[in-house]
């Protein structure tokens, strides 16, 4: 299993220098994957990032999120059109970075909504994502819908909803991006949710219930890793965490980053890597112990 880390553990990813520094720190702390925030291809030298990733022997994983100006659930056709164009460009960035997936809350604006979702908004979103998924499939990129909590979207918060959305889209290139932080809020039984999602999981985030050091909160990582092994998940697991120094301003509001839960990014990363290695190894031992002779 390859483990990854999000750029926001290191910095806000606003410049080429930021991303390259994050890549170097990712390598130094033993991670195999660096997850990138949405990158504007006009502001970054993507070819240089790819060359540097090869030199450092790490992989790049692309992610993105929709702003209210790009909300594909909107009643405004121009907003929906902009959202579709944004997603198609993000797919192109993922392809150029060599990422096999483009993940994140890409089915609606990433924000706290003041109203209930509508059936029409759901339908518009699924139709847009189905079209984008076809282009992404040709590019060798899977779309992975990050199921964030109710305070960050009103459309899809649970695995059951995510599977229904995929079914309605009719696409075989849309998958689920699960995150233990969000599942801890929304799923009645996060472990059963992993089992239910099964082979539709395209990407997986680990995050503690308090977004701090893994093991310091209420997430049951032992059961989580057991379930991931049980379903045969092998597409990579990344730690996502934020603090006020490294988080982009709009995310501070959307994700409610009002206090820092870690201060030393290197210490946090090293602790996370050791924790993940130990949890995965222990789950493998348990799976072997329970395997039929």
One Martini backbone bead per residue (centre of mass of N, CA, C, O) as a GRO file, in nm:
protein
  293
    1UNK     BB    1   0.094   0.037   0.024
    2UNK     BB    2   0.040   0.368  -0.051
    3UNK     BB    3   0.145   0.675   0.093
    4UNK     BB    4   0.008   1.001   0.161
    5UNK     BB    5   0.019   1.369   0.118
    6UNK     BB    6  -0.080   1.683   0.171
    7UNK     BB    7   0.021   1.994   0.091
    8UNK     BB    8  -0.120   2.138   0.351
    9UNK     BB    9   0.097   2.044   0.553
   10UNK     BB   10   0.320   2.247   0.429
   11UNK     BB   11   0.130   2.434   0.236
   12UNK     BB   12  -0.074   2.636   0.007
   13UNK     BB   13   0.005   2.594  -0.304
   14UNK     BB   14   0.052   2.880  -0.480
   15UNK     BB   15   0.338   2.782  -0.584
   16UNK     BB   16   0.598   2.633  -0.727
   17UNK     BB   17   0.772   2.633  -0.472
   18UNK     BB   18   0.570   2.501  -0.287
   19UNK     BB   19   0.543   2.230  -0.437
   20UNK     BB   20   0.843   2.152  -0.438
   21UNK     BB   21   0.873   2.150  -0.133
   22UNK     BB   22   0.656   1.933  -0.080
   23UNK     BB   23   0.799   1.712  -0.238
   24UNK     BB   24   1.056   1.699  -0.066
   25UNK     BB   25   0.911   1.639   0.208
   26UNK     BB   26   0.775   1.381   0.121
   27UNK     BB   27   1.034   1.223   0.075
   28UNK     BB   28   1.173   1.270   0.359
   29UNK     BB   29   0.906   1.127   0.512
   30UNK     BB   30   0.822   0.858   0.317
   31UNK     BB   31   0.637   0.928   0.091
   32UNK     BB   32   0.472   0.840  -0.230
   33UNK     BB   33   0.252   1.078  -0.208
   34UNK     BB   34   0.127   1.382  -0.361
   35UNK     BB   35  -0.126   1.598  -0.289
   36UNK     BB   36  -0.294   1.822  -0.491
   37UNK     BB   37  -0.419   2.099  -0.557
   38UNK     BB   38  -0.565   2.305  -0.748
   39UNK     BB   39  -0.424   2.375  -1.071
   40UNK     BB   40  -0.308   2.627  -1.267
   41UNK     BB   41  -0.166   2.591  -1.580
   42UNK     BB   42  -0.077   2.906  -1.601
   43UNK     BB   43   0.098   2.898  -1.304
   44UNK     BB   44   0.235   2.619  -1.390
   45UNK     BB   45   0.500   2.379  -1.426
   46UNK     BB   46   0.421   2.065  -1.498
   47UNK     BB   47   0.672   1.936  -1.621
   48UNK     BB   48   0.856   1.997  -1.380
   49UNK     BB   49   0.696   1.837  -1.170
   50UNK     BB   50   0.731   1.564  -1.305
   51UNK     BB   51   1.040   1.553  -1.304
   52UNK     BB   52   1.068   1.581  -0.996
   53UNK     BB   53   0.908   1.329  -0.918
   54UNK     BB   54   1.100   1.131  -1.052
   55UNK     BB   55   1.353   1.208  -0.889
   56UNK     BB   56   1.192   1.146  -0.602
   57UNK     BB   57   0.996   0.901  -0.622
   58UNK     BB   58   0.701   1.020  -0.680
   59UNK     BB   59   0.357   1.082  -0.666
   60UNK     BB   60   0.081   1.241  -0.826
   61UNK     BB   61  -0.223   1.387  -0.691
   62UNK     BB   62  -0.527   1.496  -0.797
   63UNK     BB   63  -0.723   1.792  -0.714
   64UNK     BB   64  -1.054   1.941  -0.640
   65UNK     BB   65  -1.281   2.236  -0.638
   66UNK     BB   66  -1.587   2.401  -0.605
   67UNK     BB   67  -1.717   2.694  -0.654
   68UNK     BB   68  -1.987   2.897  -0.672
   69UNK     BB   69  -1.897   2.978  -0.977
   70UNK     BB   70  -1.896   2.628  -1.033
   71UNK     BB   71  -2.183   2.519  -0.977
   72UNK     BB   72  -2.348   2.222  -1.099
   73UNK     BB   73  -2.632   2.289  -0.926
   74UNK     BB   74  -2.718   2.528  -1.061
   75UNK     BB   75  -2.966   2.742  -1.210
   76UNK     BB   76  -2.727   2.858  -1.370
   77UNK     BB   77  -2.599   2.790  -1.676
   78UNK     BB   78  -2.327   2.946  -1.656
   79UNK     BB   79  -2.222   2.810  -1.400
   80UNK     BB   80  -2.229   2.523  -1.511
   81UNK     BB   81  -2.041   2.570  -1.749
   82UNK     BB   82  -1.796   2.657  -1.580
   83UNK     BB   83  -1.776   2.395  -1.422
   84UNK     BB   84  -1.718   2.208  -1.659
   85UNK     BB   85  -1.463   2.352  -1.758
   86UNK     BB   86  -1.305   2.319  -1.496
   87UNK     BB   87  -1.305   2.006  -1.492
   88UNK     BB   88  -1.165   1.963  -1.763
   89UNK     BB   89  -0.906   2.106  -1.681
   90UNK     BB   90  -0.843   1.924  -1.434
   91UNK     BB   91  -0.805   1.670  -1.603
   92UNK     BB   92  -0.565   1.777  -1.764
   93UNK     BB   93  -0.381   1.810  -1.521
   94UNK     BB   94  -0.380   1.519  -1.428
   95UNK     BB   95  -0.264   1.402  -1.685
   96UNK     BB   96   0.004   1.580  -1.689
   97UNK     BB   97   0.089   1.456  -1.392
   98UNK     BB   98   0.009   1.135  -1.387
   99UNK     BB   99  -0.274   1.106  -1.281
  100UNK     BB  100  -0.536   0.859  -1.214
  101UNK     BB  101  -0.678   1.101  -1.053
  102UNK     BB  102  -0.973   1.309  -0.965
  103UNK     BB  103  -1.036   1.474  -0.668
  104UNK     BB  104  -1.312   1.569  -0.468
  105UNK     BB  105  -1.550   1.832  -0.448
  106UNK     BB  106  -1.705   1.793  -0.782
  107UNK     BB  107  -2.049   1.817  -0.749
  108UNK     BB  108  -2.012   2.090  -0.584
  109UNK     BB  109  -1.998   2.328  -0.390
  110UNK     BB  110  -1.755   2.430  -0.148
  111UNK     BB  111  -1.995   2.463   0.106
  112UNK     BB  112  -2.229   2.629   0.291
  113UNK     BB  113  -2.562   2.569   0.279
  114UNK     BB  114  -2.891   2.735   0.312
  115UNK     BB  115  -3.012   2.484   0.155
  116UNK     BB  116  -3.168   2.253   0.003
  117UNK     BB  117  -3.155   2.023  -0.210
  118UNK     BB  118  -3.221   1.939  -0.548
  119UNK     BB  119  -3.322   1.744  -0.800
  120UNK     BB  120  -3.209   1.924  -1.028
  121UNK     BB  121  -2.922   1.954  -0.917
  122UNK     BB  122  -2.849   1.658  -0.915
  123UNK     BB  123  -2.893   1.610  -1.221
  124UNK     BB  124  -2.692   1.815  -1.328
  125UNK     BB  125  -2.444   1.699  -1.196
  126UNK     BB  126  -2.454   1.410  -1.318
  127UNK     BB  127  -2.438   1.504  -1.614
  128UNK     BB  128  -2.168   1.645  -1.601
  129UNK     BB  129  -1.994   1.411  -1.482
  130UNK     BB  130  -2.045   1.216  -1.715
  131UNK     BB  131  -1.900   1.384  -1.930
  132UNK     BB  132  -1.628   1.418  -1.787
  133UNK     BB  133  -1.570   1.110  -1.753
  134UNK     BB  134  -1.521   1.052  -2.053
  135UNK     BB  135  -1.275   1.229  -2.087
  136UNK     BB  136  -1.115   1.103  -1.852
  137UNK     BB  137  -1.097   0.817  -1.966
  138UNK     BB  138  -0.924   0.895  -2.216
  139UNK     BB  139  -0.693   1.009  -1.999
  140UNK     BB  140  -0.671   0.808  -1.744
  141UNK     BB  141  -0.906   0.933  -1.548
  142UNK     BB  142  -1.048   0.929  -1.236
  143UNK     BB  143  -1.339   1.002  -1.072
  144UNK     BB  144  -1.346   1.138  -0.727
  145UNK     BB  145  -1.584   1.159  -0.478
  146UNK     BB  146  -1.591   1.365  -0.212
  147UNK     BB  147  -1.730   1.287   0.106
  148UNK     BB  148  -1.855   1.538   0.262
  149UNK     BB  149  -1.990   1.722   0.488
  150UNK     BB  150  -2.273   1.917   0.563
  151UNK     BB  151  -2.078   2.188   0.585
  152UNK     BB  152  -1.962   2.138   0.258
  153UNK     BB  153  -2.241   2.004   0.166
  154UNK     BB  154  -2.580   1.909   0.030
  155UNK     BB  155  -2.562   1.644  -0.162
  156UNK     BB  156  -2.302   1.454  -0.058
  157UNK     BB  157  -2.224   1.241   0.248
  158UNK     BB  158  -2.265   0.939   0.155
  159UNK     BB  159  -2.234   0.634   0.023
  160UNK     BB  160  -2.524   0.590  -0.064
  161UNK     BB  161  -2.540   0.851  -0.226
  162UNK     BB  162  -2.295   0.801  -0.410
  163UNK     BB  163  -2.406   0.545  -0.550
  164UNK     BB  164  -2.660   0.680  -0.665
  165UNK     BB  165  -2.511   0.885  -0.837
  166UNK     BB  166  -2.355   0.690  -1.015
  167UNK     BB  167  -2.599   0.545  -1.129
  168UNK     BB  168  -2.729   0.798  -1.261
  169UNK     BB  169  -2.486   0.867  -1.449
  170UNK     BB  170  -2.372   0.586  -1.593
  171UNK     BB  171  -2.080   0.561  -1.493
  172UNK     BB  172  -1.747   0.385  -1.495
  173UNK     BB  173  -1.566   0.672  -1.399
  174UNK     BB  174  -1.699   0.680  -1.106
  175UNK     BB  175  -1.595   0.749  -0.775
  176UNK     BB  176  -1.493   0.718  -0.440
  177UNK     BB  177  -1.403   0.955  -0.175
  178UNK     BB  178  -1.282   0.876   0.125
  179UNK     BB  179  -1.319   1.001   0.478
  180UNK     BB  180  -1.280   0.972   0.813
  181UNK     BB  181  -1.374   1.247   0.907
  182UNK     BB  182  -1.652   1.248   0.757
  183UNK     BB  183  -1.757   0.968   0.847
  184UNK     BB  184  -1.764   1.040   1.155
  185UNK     BB  185  -2.019   1.225   1.097
  186UNK     BB  186  -2.220   1.063   0.872
  187UNK     BB  187  -2.177   0.770   0.959
  188UNK     BB  188  -2.308   0.520   1.143
  189UNK     BB  189  -2.094   0.308   0.984
  190UNK     BB  190  -1.791   0.327   0.850
  191UNK     BB  191  -1.724   0.028   0.793
  192UNK     BB  192  -1.980  -0.038   0.632
  193UNK     BB  193  -1.929   0.179   0.418
  194UNK     BB  194  -1.680   0.047   0.298
  195UNK     BB  195  -1.817  -0.216   0.216
  196UNK     BB  196  -2.031  -0.086   0.034
  197UNK     BB  197  -1.833   0.049  -0.168
  198UNK     BB  198  -1.582  -0.102  -0.234
  199UNK     BB  199  -1.487  -0.087  -0.575
  200UNK     BB  200  -1.574   0.238  -0.562
  201UNK     BB  201  -1.304   0.302  -0.448
  202UNK     BB  202  -1.051   0.550  -0.550
  203UNK     BB  203  -1.008   0.700  -0.264
  204UNK     BB  204  -0.814   0.777   0.050
  205UNK     BB  205  -0.873   0.932   0.363
  206UNK     BB  206  -0.697   1.043   0.646
  207UNK     BB  207  -0.861   1.159   0.952
  208UNK     BB  208  -0.915   1.301   1.230
  209UNK     BB  209  -1.170   1.418   1.426
  210UNK     BB  210  -0.961   1.682   1.489
  211UNK     BB  211  -0.727   1.692   1.257
  212UNK     BB  212  -0.500   1.554   1.393
  213UNK     BB  213  -0.341   1.329   1.535
  214UNK     BB  214  -0.316   1.015   1.492
  215UNK     BB  215  -0.499   0.877   1.773
  216UNK     BB  216  -0.640   1.148   1.923
  217UNK     BB  217  -0.926   1.033   1.869
  218UNK     BB  218  -1.229   0.849   1.737
  219UNK     BB  219  -1.107   0.689   1.523
  220UNK     BB  220  -1.124   0.356   1.383
  221UNK     BB  221  -0.845   0.228   1.243
  222UNK     BB  222  -0.852  -0.073   1.275
  223UNK     BB  223  -1.126  -0.120   1.129
  224UNK     BB  224  -1.057   0.031   0.871
  225UNK     BB  225  -0.818  -0.152   0.775
  226UNK     BB  226  -0.972  -0.412   0.773
  227UNK     BB  227  -1.179  -0.326   0.556
  228UNK     BB  228  -0.979  -0.258   0.327
  229UNK     BB  229  -0.867  -0.545   0.308
  230UNK     BB  230  -1.132  -0.698   0.263
  231UNK     BB  231  -1.189  -0.533  -0.025
  232UNK     BB  232  -0.900  -0.476  -0.170
  233UNK     BB  233  -0.763  -0.213  -0.119
  234UNK     BB  234  -0.491  -0.026  -0.342
  235UNK     BB  235  -0.495   0.312  -0.422
  236UNK     BB  236  -0.440   0.468  -0.169
  237UNK     BB  237  -0.326   0.667   0.123
  238UNK     BB  238  -0.415   0.986   0.271
  239UNK     BB  239  -0.313   1.264   0.445
  240UNK     BB  240  -0.534   1.512   0.593
  241UNK     BB  241  -0.438   1.854   0.678
  242UNK     BB  242  -0.466   2.156   0.885
  243UNK     BB  243  -0.359   2.499   0.904
  244UNK     BB  244  -0.336   2.842   0.917
  245UNK     BB  245  -0.061   2.853   0.753
  246UNK     BB  246  -0.144   2.631   0.503
  247UNK     BB  247  -0.425   2.750   0.450
  248UNK     BB  248  -0.643   2.859   0.256
  249UNK     BB  249  -0.867   3.101   0.304
  250UNK     BB  250  -1.130   2.958   0.200
  251UNK     BB  251  -1.077   2.695   0.374
  252UNK     BB  252  -1.098   2.813   0.654
  253UNK     BB  253  -1.404   2.850   0.624
  254UNK     BB  254  -1.513   2.580   0.512
  255UNK     BB  255  -1.330   2.401   0.739
  256UNK     BB  256  -1.293   2.545   1.012
  257UNK     BB  257  -0.995   2.691   1.076
  258UNK     BB  258  -0.958   2.813   1.408
  259UNK     BB  259  -0.736   2.595   1.490
  260UNK     BB  260  -0.446   2.442   1.586
  261UNK     BB  261  -0.340   2.084   1.575
  262UNK     BB  262  -0.061   2.175   1.450
  263UNK     BB  263   0.298   2.299   1.420
  264UNK     BB  264   0.473   2.050   1.320
  265UNK     BB  265   0.502   1.918   1.013
  266UNK     BB  266   0.719   1.700   1.042
  267UNK     BB  267   0.609   1.556   1.289
  268UNK     BB  268   0.334   1.493   1.170
  269UNK     BB  269   0.432   1.325   0.929
  270UNK     BB  270   0.596   1.110   1.081
  271UNK     BB  271   0.368   1.009   1.255
  272UNK     BB  272   0.177   0.928   1.024
  273UNK     BB  273   0.360   0.718   0.889
  274UNK     BB  274   0.392   0.529   1.128
  275UNK     BB  275   0.093   0.481   1.180
  276UNK     BB  276   0.022   0.359   0.902
  277UNK     BB  277   0.223   0.128   0.901
  278UNK     BB  278   0.115  -0.008   1.160
  279UNK     BB  279  -0.182  -0.048   1.082
  280UNK     BB  280  -0.134  -0.216   0.826
  281UNK     BB  281   0.036  -0.443   0.950
  282UNK     BB  282  -0.176  -0.532   1.158
  283UNK     BB  283  -0.398  -0.601   0.951
  284UNK     BB  284  -0.236  -0.822   0.808
  285UNK     BB  285  -0.207  -1.006   1.050
  286UNK     BB  286  -0.507  -1.048   1.102
  287UNK     BB  287  -0.577  -1.162   0.824
  288UNK     BB  288  -0.387  -1.408   0.850
  289UNK     BB  289  -0.515  -1.530   1.111
  290UNK     BB  290  -0.817  -1.555   0.960
  291UNK     BB  291  -0.729  -1.733   0.754
  292UNK     BB  292  -0.758  -2.002   0.584
  293UNK     BB  293  -0.575  -2.308   0.572
   0.00000   0.00000   0.00000
